[in-house]
């Protein structure tokens, strides 16, 4: 008998009708003869609504109390889903993260899972019960409730699949799989049959919202096969695994993008081994994520560095940089990052040149560039973002039938 972990996001359980639909999807897996462990998020926009309630009381609420508050959202959805299964004649039990044995580090708001005691889950599975676990939450060694941060329910599901040595982990969402790019922006986007962990991790880190990077990293480290599929439509999704069959002519497999990017330039920095560590350590200590970094050396005793950040972090970044003596700080907002990703790029030189030429032909200026073995990221003007994505999607033949048929 196989163990299957299923994860349903907030949209999938956003109403009683949708919870009933989720119950039916679970029953299908049970009727196939499998043991099923289900992870669910809070209903719809519940988490956002709880955050707004907290803000009506305090602009800076205690992180501990925020975890206590936000963890209640999943508790509602797991109980309702268990009730729905009971009404359909199936045994089910709901467990909070801590009841399910999920232990985390002692960090509120963005904790990492350090261990899972699966004994209680196994006990219920042996009794023939469907186990429903609240995503996004756990407990520290000292008994404090914690939450796992953005995308935490994905991480919960993959971590449970790894701990239970599940045969598969299905991530149900409001899309039918992983697409070559966001179909809401590019109508010609097509669903991929398969994608590797590394490619999915790059896409997730670069703005593709279908899976959280931490969940993909967990899946890669523990070799958990994922399938991203729709909770509403009964069709196969996209398999995420280590080795995939190379699809014909597909050098680039996907395009990710995100807006609200700001480029910050610091000029007049003194040369020295400790200059850059000082700046970026101070930014890291404030929780500011820095992306593309470009350093420029000059013939005199000064140097400059440019880097990209999320625009929402601009105010705090400027505060950090104001503490530096004798430097000039400039910034440019209303930018976006557009990235191409594909393991085929390793063995195909000239991909970067083709990308730059495509953007040049569209009159799109490249502000910054960052590369790795399987991705190339460019920073462009925000108003040019969609045009850049559409042009690259067509240039790399991602909208052709060969992109989805091996």
Order of alpha helices (4+ residues) and beta strands (2+ residues): beta-alpha-beta-alpha-alpha-beta-beta-beta-alpha-beta-beta-beta-alpha-beta-beta-alpha-alpha-beta-beta-beta-alpha-beta-beta-alpha-beta-alpha-beta-beta-alpha
